[in-house]
Amino acid sequence: MTFGIEAASFYIPSLYLEIKDLAEKRGIEPAKLEKGLGLHKMALPDVHEDAATFAAEALLKLIKDYRLNPKDLSRIYLGTESALDAAKPTASYAMQMVEKVLEQEFGERCFKNCDVVDMTFACIGAVDALHNSLDFVRANPDKKAVVIASDYAKYELDSSGEYTQGGGAVAVLVSAKPDLLEIENNWGIATESVFDFFKPRRSFSKEDLINAPENFPDKIEIFTDEPVFDGQYSNQCYQDRIREAYDHYKQVTGKTKPYENWKYLIFHLPYAFHGKRVFTEIYSLENGLPYSNPEEQKAVAKSPEYIQFISDKIEKSQRASSEIGNMYTASIFMALLSALQVSFDENEELAGKEIGFLGYGSGSKSKVFAGRISENWKTVAGKWNLFESLKNRTAIDFETYEKLHRKQLEKSVNEDYKGFGLKYIESQNPVLKGARYYEDQK
C-alpha cells in the first residue's frame, strides 16, 4: 500500500506590489532584487484577509475541485507562523468558515468529528503537519487528512526583509490513494535551537503607550507579526540544517548522492533564488569540489555544470515564488506546485519520477524527504491553472501598500473580491473581547 498526496489546491491573495516599485521607493537598484534574488511581485492580503481566510479559501477549493465529502476528512492540520490567537487554533476559524459554506449540501457542522489543530515551527510547521498526517494515514489507511500551509510574511517597513514579503495558502489531501505524489517513509532530520528568526513577546512600559487605561499593568507584552531576525545568520542556519538533514537522509536510506535521482529539488523559498544558492555546499561535497572560501564557493555557483543543474532540477520550482514572494510554511508546497504546473503546461511526462524536498524552519530545523510522482498526477495538476491565476491579480501602488501594512485602511482595496473575509473583532463584550468573526462575501 502506498501513501502520500492525493490532491492539492492553493489560494493567493488578489493584490500585489511590483518589486520594482518597492525598490525605487527604498533606493534599491531593481535589478538587485529582480535578477539577483528572483523577485518580481509581492502578494499582499487585503484589509479583510489573514491566515485564517487564506486557509479557508484553499480548503474550500480543495473540497470543491476534487468533489470531496467533508465528512470523510478525519483531520485538518494547519502549519502556520501567522496564528491569530495564542490558544484557539487558526485552523478552527478556517474550518468554521468552510462549514458554513458547505452547510446546505452536507448539513450543519460537517467537520464535527474532524480533528483540527495548528502546528508551529516557523516555516517548516506545515512539513511537520504533513509528516504527522502521513503517519496517521499509514496507521489508518481508510482515513484521509488535510494539511494546510497558510501564512503572511510581513516585515517592518524599510527593513532588510521587506522585499521578501508575500502570502497565501496551499492545501493538500493526504491518503492511501496518492494520485499526485507517493511519499516514502524515510526522513532526514536536523534540529538546533538558535535565534536566527523569531517572533517574541515584546515588553513596553505603561508610560510608553499613549492613553493606556489606568487598569493596565505596569508592563505590557505585545505580539507583532514582524519578526526579529538576522538575515545572514539565518541563511547560514538554513544551509547548515539542510546539509545535516541531507546527511541524515543518506544514513537512513543508505543512498549515495540521492539528489542525482531527483527530477526536481523542492526547497522552502524565502525568496525565489534561495534554494539554488544554499545547495552549492551539498553539491560541492557530493562532487568533491573545493568549498572552503568565498572564491571557491563562487566558482562552484558559476560553473557551467551547476548552472545546468539549476536549469534541470530547480528553476521550474522558483517561478511561482518570483510572482508571490515568501509564503513561509506554504513556500515549499508552492514550489512543488510550480514545478509540476510548468511540466504539465509543457506536456512533460513525470510519472514515476522522484522528487526531493528540503524543508527549513528558523529556530531551527530541516527535514529532507522524497516522493515519487504518481500515474494520475496530470488529473490532479490539471485543476490548478496556477500561472493563469497569478495573472488575474490586481496591482496596487506604493502608497496603498504602506497603508495596508500600517492597517490604516478600513475598506477592502479590491472591491470586487468575493470570498472569505473578516467581518469584525469583538471589542465590547468582556467574555468575547478579541473574538474574530468572519463571513463569506460571495
C-alpha positions in Angstrom: 0.0 0.0 0.0 1.2 3.5 -0.9 0.7 6.8 0.9 1.1 10.4 0.0 -0.7 13.4 -1.6 -4.0 12.6 -3.3 -4.9 16.2 -4.3 -3.8 19.8 -3.8 -5.1 23.3 -4.1 -4.0 26.9 -3.3 -5.0 30.4 -2.6 -3.0 33.6 -3.4 -4.4 37.0 -2.4 -5.6 39.1 -5.2 -3.4 42.1 -4.5 0.3 42.5 -5.3 3.0 45.2 -5.4 5.6 45.2 -8.2 9.0 44.7 -6.6 10.5 47.4 -8.9 8.1 49.9 -7.3 9.3 49.0 -3.8 12.9 49.0 -4.9 12.7 52.5 -6.4 11.0 53.9 -3.2 13.6 52.3 -1.0 16.6 53.4 -3.1 17.5 49.9 -4.2 18.6 49.1 -7.7 15.6 47.0 -9.1 18.0 44.6 -10.9 19.4 43.6 -7.5 16.1 42.2 -6.4 14.8 41.0 -9.8 17.9 39.4 -11.2 19.8 38.9 -8.0 17.0 37.3 -5.9 14.4 36.4 -8.5 11.8 38.7 -7.1 9.1 40.3 -9.3 5.9 40.6 -7.4 4.8 40.6 -3.7 1.4 39.1 -2.8 -0.4 41.1 -0.1 -3.5 40.4 1.9 -6.4 42.9 1.6 -7.9 44.6 4.7 -10.3 41.7 5.4 -7.8 38.8 4.8 -5.5 36.9 7.2 -4.0 33.4 7.6 -7.4 32.0 8.5 -9.2 33.3 5.4 -6.2 32.1 3.2 -6.5 28.7 4.8 -10.3 28.6 4.4 -10.1 29.5 0.7 -7.5 26.8 0.0 -9.5 24.2 1.9 -12.8 25.0 0.2 -11.1 24.9 -3.2 -9.7 21.5 -2.4 -13.1 20.2 -1.4 -14.9 21.6 -4.5 -12.3 20.9 -7.1 -11.9 17.3 -6.2 -15.5 16.7 -5.0 -14.6 15.7 -1.5 -17.1 14.8 1.1 -16.0 16.8 4.2 -17.3 14.1 6.5 -14.7 11.8 5.0 -11.9 14.0 6.3 -10.6 12.8 9.7 -8.2 15.7 10.4 -7.3 19.2 9.3 -3.8 20.1 10.4 -2.6 23.7 9.7 1.0 24.7 9.6 1.4 28.4 10.2 3.5 31.0 11.9 0.8 33.7 11.4 -1.5 32.4 14.1 -4.3 34.7 15.2 -4.5 33.5 18.8 -2.2 32.0 21.4 -4.8 29.4 22.4 -7.6 29.0 19.8 -6.1 27.4 16.6 -6.3 29.4 13.4 -7.4 26.1 11.8 -10.6 26.2 13.8 -11.5 29.6 12.2 -10.8 28.2 8.7 -12.9 25.1 9.5 -15.8 27.1 10.7 -15.9 29.3 7.6 -15.9 26.4 5.2 -18.5 24.5 7.3 -20.9 27.5 6.8 -20.5 27.3 3.0 -21.0 23.6 2.9 -23.9 23.6 5.3 -26.6 23.5 2.7 -25.2 20.4 1.0 -23.7 18.5 3.9 -25.7 19.7 6.9 -24.6 21.6 10.0 -21.1 21.2 11.4 -19.9 18.8 8.7 -16.5 18.8 10.4 -17.9 17.9 13.8 -15.9 14.7 14.0 -12.8 16.1 12.4 -9.5 16.6 14.4 -8.3 20.2 13.9 -5.1 21.7 15.2 -2.2 24.2 14.4 1.4 23.2 14.2 4.1 25.8 14.5 7.9 25.7 13.9 8.5 28.8 11.7 8.5 27.9 8.0 8.6 24.1 8.5 5.4 23.8 10.5 3.4 22.5 7.6 6.0 19.9 6.7 5.7 18.8 10.3 1.9 18.6 9.8 2.5 16.6 6.6 4.9 14.2 8.4 2.4 13.7 11.2 -0.5 13.2 8.9 1.3 10.6 6.8 2.0 8.7 9.9 -1.7 8.9 10.7 -2.9 7.6 7.4 -0.3 4.8 7.4 -1.8 3.7 10.7 -5.3 4.3 9.5 -5.3 3.6 5.7 -9.1 4.0 5.4 -8.9 7.6 6.6 -7.9 10.9 4.9 -6.2 14.0 6.3 -5.9 17.6 5.0 -2.7 19.6 5.6 -2.9 23.3 5.1 0.1 25.7 5.0 -1.1 29.3 5.4 0.9 32.4 6.2 1.5 36.1 5.6 5.2 37.0 5.6 5.3 40.5 7.0 8.4 42.6 7.8 8.9 46.1 9.2 8.7 48.9 6.6 12.1 49.8 5.2 13.8 46.7 6.8 16.2 44.4 5.1 13.4 41.7 4.9 10.7 44.0 3.4 11.2 43.0 -0.2 10.8 39.2 0.7 7.2 39.7 1.9 4.3 37.6 0.5 1.5 35.3 1.5 -1.1 32.7 0.7 -2.0 29.1 1.4 -1.7 25.6 -0.1 -3.9 22.7 1.0 -3.1 19.0 0.3 -5.1 15.9 0.8 -3.1 13.0 2.4 -4.4 9.5 1.9 -3.6 5.9 0.8 -4.6 6.9 -2.7 -1.7 9.2 -3.6 -2.8 10.3 -7.1 -0.3 13.2 -7.1 2.7 12.1 -5.1 3.7 8.9 -3.2 5.9 9.9 -0.2 8.4 7.3 1.2 8.7 6.9 4.9 12.3 8.0 5.2 13.1 11.3 6.8 16.4 13.1 7.3 16.1 15.5 10.2 18.4 18.1 11.8 17.5 20.4 14.7 19.3 23.0 16.7 17.9 25.8 18.9 19.0 29.1 17.6 17.8 32.7 17.3 18.1 33.3 13.6 14.5 34.5 13.2 11.7 34.6 15.8 8.6 36.4 16.9 8.9 37.1 20.7 6.6 38.9 23.0 7.9 42.4 23.4 7.6 44.5 26.6 6.7 48.2 26.8 6.3 50.3 29.8 2.9 51.8 30.5 4.3 55.3 30.1 5.4 54.3 26.5 1.8 53.8 25.5 -0.4 56.8 24.7 -3.8 56.8 26.5 -3.2 53.5 28.3 -6.1 52.7 30.6 -5.5 53.0 34.3 -6.1 49.3 34.9 -3.3 48.3 32.6 -0.3 46.6 34.2 2.9 48.4 34.6 4.5 46.3 31.8 2.6 45.3 28.7 3.6 42.5 26.4 2.8 43.0 22.7 3.0 40.4 19.9 3.6 41.6 16.4 3.7 39.8 13.0 7.1 41.4 12.2 10.0 39.1 13.3 13.3 39.7 15.0 15.8 38.3 12.5 19.4 38.2 11.4 19.3 37.6 7.6 22.9 36.4 7.1 22.9 34.2 10.2 19.5 32.7 9.1 21.0 31.9 5.7 23.8 30.1 7.4 21.5 28.2 9.7 19.4 27.2 6.7 22.5 25.9 4.9 23.8 24.1 8.0 20.5 22.4 8.8 19.7 21.2 5.2 23.3 19.8 5.0 22.8 17.9 8.3 19.3 16.7 7.3 20.6 15.6 3.9 23.4 13.6 5.5 20.9 12.1 7.9 18.6 11.2 5.0 21.6 9.4 3.3 22.2 7.4 6.6 18.5 6.5 6.9 18.2 5.4 3.2 21.7 4.1 2.6 21.7 6.1 -0.7 24.7 7.8 -2.0 24.2 11.1 -3.9 20.4 10.9 -3.7 19.9 14.2 -5.4 21.1 12.8 -8.7 18.0 10.7 -8.9 15.6 13.6 -8.1 13.8 15.1 -11.1 13.2 18.2 -9.0 14.6 19.6 -5.8 11.9 21.4 -3.9 13.0 23.9 -1.3 11.5 26.3 1.2 11.9 29.6 -0.7 12.1 32.8 1.4 13.0 34.3 -1.9 12.9 32.6 -5.3 16.7 32.1 -5.8 17.4 30.9 -2.2 17.3 27.2 -2.9 19.9 27.3 -5.7 22.1 29.5 -3.6 22.2 27.4 -0.5 22.5 24.0 -2.2 26.0 24.8 -3.6 27.6 23.4 -0.4 25.9 20.0 -0.7 26.6 19.9 -4.4 30.3 20.6 -3.8 30.6 18.0 -1.0 28.8 15.4 -3.2 31.1 16.0 -6.1 34.4 16.5 -4.2 34.7 20.2 -5.2 36.7 22.7 -3.1 34.4 24.9 -1.0 36.4 26.3 1.9 36.4 30.0 1.0 34.2 32.6 -0.8 36.2 32.4 -4.1 35.8 28.6 -4.3 32.1 28.9 -3.4 31.6 31.5 -6.1 33.4 29.3 -8.6 31.0 26.4 -7.9 27.9 28.6 -8.2 29.1 30.0 -11.6 30.3 26.7 -13.0 28.6 25.5 -16.2 27.8 22.2 -14.5 26.0 23.8 -11.6 24.1 26.3 -13.9 22.9 23.3 -15.9 21.9 21.5 -12.7 19.8 24.5 -11.7 18.2 24.7 -15.1 17.3 21.0 -15.0 16.3 20.4 -11.3 15.4 23.8 -9.6 14.4 26.6 -12.0 10.8 25.5 -12.6 10.1 25.4 -8.9 11.2 29.0 -8.5 8.7 30.6 -10.9 5.7 30.9 -8.7 7.8 32.3 -5.8 9.0 35.1 -8.1 5.4 36.2 -8.6 4.3 35.7 -4.9 7.2 36.2 -2.5 7.7 34.4 0.7 4.8 32.3 1.9 6.6 30.9 5.0 5.1 27.4 5.6 3.4 27.3 2.2 6.6 28.2 0.2 7.9 24.6 -0.1 4.4 23.4 -1.2 4.0 26.2 -3.7 7.5 25.3 -5.1 6.1 21.8 -5.7 3.0 23.1 -7.5 5.2 25.5 -9.5 7.4 22.7 -10.9 4.6 20.4 -11.6 2.5 23.1 -13.3 5.3 24.0 -15.6 5.8 20.4 -16.5 2.0 20.0 -17.0 1.9 23.1 -19.3 4.8 21.8 -21.3 3.1 18.4 -21.6 6.1 16.7 -19.9 5.5 13.1 -18.6 6.7 12.8 -15.0 5.0 9.6 -13.8 7.5 7.5 -11.8 10.0 10.4 -11.4 11.4 11.0 -7.9 11.3 14.5 -6.3 13.4 15.6 -3.3 12.2 18.0 -0.6 14.5 20.2 1.5 12.4 22.0 4.1 13.6 24.5 6.7 12.2 26.4 9.6 14.0 29.0 11.6 14.7 28.3 15.2 15.9 25.8 13.6 15.0 22.6 11.9 15.3 20.9 8.5 13.6 17.8 7.1 14.7 16.1 3.9 12.4 13.5 2.3 11.4 12.3 -1.2 8.4 11.3 -3.2 7.5 9.6 -6.4 5.1 11.2 -8.9 2.0 9.1 -9.5 0.5 7.9 -12.7 -2.6 10.1 -12.2 -0.6 13.3 -11.5 -1.9 15.2 -14.6 -5.5 14.7 -13.5 -4.7 16.4 -10.2 -2.5 19.2 -11.7 -5.0 19.8 -14.5 -7.3 21.7 -12.0 -4.7 24.3 -10.8 -4.1 26.8 -13.6 -1.5 28.3 -11.2 0.1 30.9 -13.5 -3.2 31.9 -15.1 -4.5 32.7 -11.6 -1.4 34.8 -10.8 -2.0 36.8 -14.0 -5.5 37.7 -12.8 -4.5 39.7 -9.7 -4.7 43.5 -9.1 -1.6 45.7 -8.8 -1.6 48.3 -6.1 0.5 51.5 -5.8 3.2 52.1 -3.2 1.0 54.4 -1.1 -1.7 51.8 -0.8 0.8 49.2 0.1 2.1 51.2 3.0 -1.4 52.0 4.3 -2.3 48.3 4.2 0.9 47.5 6.0 0.1 50.0 8.7 -3.5 48.9 8.9 -4.7 52.4 8.0 -7.4 51.3 5.6 -10.9 50.2 6.7 -12.4 49.3 3.3 -11.1 46.5 1.1 -8.9 47.6 -1.7 -10.3 45.0 -4.1 -14.0 46.0 -4.2 -14.8 43.0 -6.5 -13.4 40.4 -4.1 -15.8 37.5 -3.5 -14.7 35.1 -0.7 -14.0 34.8 3.0 -13.3 38.0 4.9 -13.0 39.2 8.5 -16.3 40.9 9.4 -15.4 42.3 12.8 -13.5 41.7 16.0 -15.5 41.9 19.3 -14.4 44.8 21.4 -17.2 45.4 23.9 -18.3 42.0 25.4 -15.8 41.2 28.2 -16.1 37.5 27.8 -15.7 37.7 24.0 -13.2 40.5 23.7 -10.9 39.8 20.7 -13.2 37.1 19.2 -12.9 37.2 15.4 -16.0 36.8 13.2 -15.8 36.0 9.5 -18.3 35.9 6.6 -18.4 34.5 3.1 -18.7 37.6 0.8 -19.8 35.6 -2.3 
